[in-house]
Amino acid sequence: MTDSTGQPARTVLVTGGNRGIGAAIAEAFVAQGDRVAVTHRGSGVPEGALGVTCDVTDTASVDAAFTEVEAELGPVGVLVANAGITADGLLMRMKEEQFLRVLDTNLAGAWRCARRAVAPMLRARGGRIILLSSVAGLHGSAGQTNYAASKAGLVGLARSLTREYGARNVVANVVAPGLIDTDMTAALSQESRQEKVRGIPMGRSATAEEVAGAVTWLAGPQASYVAGAVIPVDGGLGMGH
């Protein structure tokens, strides 16, 4: 069985793939003909994808999710670490728990998933890991020291992983979205949204499908020599970072 690119269909796992950017990514892989699983914590699953419950802050939960996907769809050849949370607040008011909770989900959660994914990828003699960062991780964001630090850490994670396993055809890359049309950004006030858009050279927000396009490209044959890269999908907002 092949996907729409003519390559053999793969098993793709998207963490946090039940809504927003994650759902758009999962749907794009399904449309290509890949076998797709998404992790979630109790809500809906995109059509055509296998849903598995998973808490990325818990190692046993991550292992159980991978084991279930492997049994149903086969070894994971593409991991998209998308699961993430925010808990905003100014540095002086932010609680330590608030800081650590975001890092545990966004950064350590991606690390747990990557660690679980690597051994089967090495046995298969190849694999792609794509980490969803943010423009905030590249140039900072007031009120988001926890979120920005977690997203910046993904760059170091991807590049270190690639240095360890790139010679065995297992590589990691990073996609860094900017202002994206999701339920989260829909909650912004009109004034706040307009202020954010004014800072974007292209003068608009992006769709989740535009982020998904970058992810599927990185997972595809055209990106076979792209490794440890950071691909911004931000309309030019983070240029130079």
N, C-alpha and C positions, 0 to 999 in steps of 0.2 A: 504493500500500500504506500502511495506517495502523496505528498501534499501538493498544493497549487504551484509550488516552485519547482516541482519535479524531483524533489529530494524525498528520501524515505520519511514517512510520518514518524514523529517523535512523541515521547511523553513529556508534556510541559506542566510544571507546577507553578502556579501563581499564588503567592501568599496574599491574604487580604483581597482575594479576587472576586468578592461578592458584590462590590459596588464601586462607583467612581472610576478612577484610573485603572484599578485592578480588574474590574469587570470588562472595561474596554479592551484591555490587553488580552484577557482570556478569550473574549469574543473574536478578536483578530486572529488568534492562533486556531480557534475552532474553524473559522472561515477558511483558513489555509489547509485544513484537513488533518491537523495534528490532534493527538489524544491529549485532552486538557483536563487538569484537576485544579481546583481552587480551594484554599483554606478559608474557613470562616468561623465565626463564633456564635452561630445560631440563626443567621439570616439567609436570604435567598441565594441562589446559584445561577449564573448565566446559562442559557439554554445550550445544551450540547456538552456541558462540562460536568465532571464528577465533583461533588462537594464533599470535603472532609473537614471535620471540626479540628481545630488546632489553636493552641495558645502558644505563640512563639516565645513567650517568656519562660516556658517550661520545657526542659530538654526531653522528658519522657513523652510529652504531648507531640513534640516535633517528630520524634522517632516513630511514634504510633501513626502519625499522619503519613509519613513517607512509606512506612510498611504497608498501609492500606492502599496507597496509590500504586506501589509496586505490584501488589497482588492483583489489582483490578486492571491496570493499564500498562504495566511493565516499568523497568527502571527509568528514573527521571533523567532525561537528557538535557533539558533546559529548565533552570530554576530562575524564576523572577521573584526576587525578594521585595515585595511592595508593601507589606503590612506595616502600618505606622500610626502613631497617635500624636496629638499636641496637648500641651498643658501650659499655656502661655502665662507670662508674668514677668515683671521687671526683676532684674537680678537681685536687688536688695530685698524684695518681697517674696521671692521664690523659695519654697521649702525644699530641703534636701530631698525629701521623698518625691516631690514633683519633678525635680531634675533627674533623679535616678530612674524613675518609672519610665520616662520618655526614652532615656538611653537604653534601658533594658529591653524595651519593645523594638525601637527603631534600629539600634546598632547591634546589641547583643542578640536580638531575635534574628537578624540577618546572618550573623556569625553562626548561630546554632543551626540554621537551615543550610548554610553553605558547608559547614562541617559534616552534616549528615549526607549531603548530596555528593561530596567529592569522591568518596571511595567507589561507589557504583559507576561514576563517570570515568574514573581511572580504569576500572575493569572493562568498560566499554570503549576505551581508547579515545575518549573525547567527550566534551560537554561544555555548555555555555551557562554562565551565571551572570545575571543582570540585576544590579542593585538600583532601586529607585531612590535617588537622593532628592535634592531640591536646590533651587537657586539660592535659598537661604543658607545652605551649607557652603556655598562658594563665596558669598560676600557679606554674610551676616544678616541678622534681622532683629531689630530692637524688640525686646519683650519675648525673644525666643532663644535665649542662650542654650537651653536644653535641646530644643529641636534642631537649631543650627549646628550645634556640636555633634549631635547624633548623625546628622546628614553629612557633615564634613568627614566624620569618621569612616563612612562607607567608602570614600575614595581611597583611603589608606588600606582598608580591608580588601577592596578589589585589586589594588595594585600589588599588595603583598601576596595574595592568593595566586595571582598570575605569575609572579616571580617564582613561587614554589612549584606550580604545576603546569605552567605554560609549555614547557618542553614535552609534556605528555598530552598536549592538545586539550587541556582544561583551562579555560581562561574566564576572567571576569571583567565586565565593563559596567559603567555607571551612566544612568540617564538622570538628568537634573531638570525637572520641569519648573516652569515659572508659575504665572497665574493661569490656572486651568479652570474651565467651567465644570464644577462638580457641586454636589449638595453642600459641601463645606463652604465654598466660595459664594454660593447663592445666598448664604446667610449674612454676607457682608452688607452694610448699609450702602445705598447708592453713592453717597459722598465718599466713603472709604474705597469703594470699587473704582470710582472715577479717578481718585488720587493715585491708586496703584497703576491704572492703565496709562496715566500721563507719563509715568516713568518708563514705559515700554516703547522702544524705538518703533516697533511695528504698530503701535497704537491700538492693540486689542489683546484680549485673552485668547487662550488656546482651547481646543476641544480635547477631551480625553483620548479621542481617536488619533489625534496628531501625536500624542505621546506614545500610544500603542504602535504607531508606524515606526517610530525610532526603535522600539523594543524588538519588534519582529524583524527589523532589518539587522540589528545586532545579533539576533539568533540565527540568521539565515546565511546561506553560502556566500553572498556578496560581502559579508563582513568577516570572512574566515581568517583574515590577518589583522583584525582589529582586536587589540588586547590592552587592558588597563586604561582604556580611554574614558573620558568624561564627555558625554554628548548633551549639551544644553538644549532644552526645548522650551525656550523662554522669550521668543520674539526679540532677542538682543539685549534683554534686561541685564544680564550678567556679563556682558562682553568684557574681556580682559581679565576675568577672574578664573 
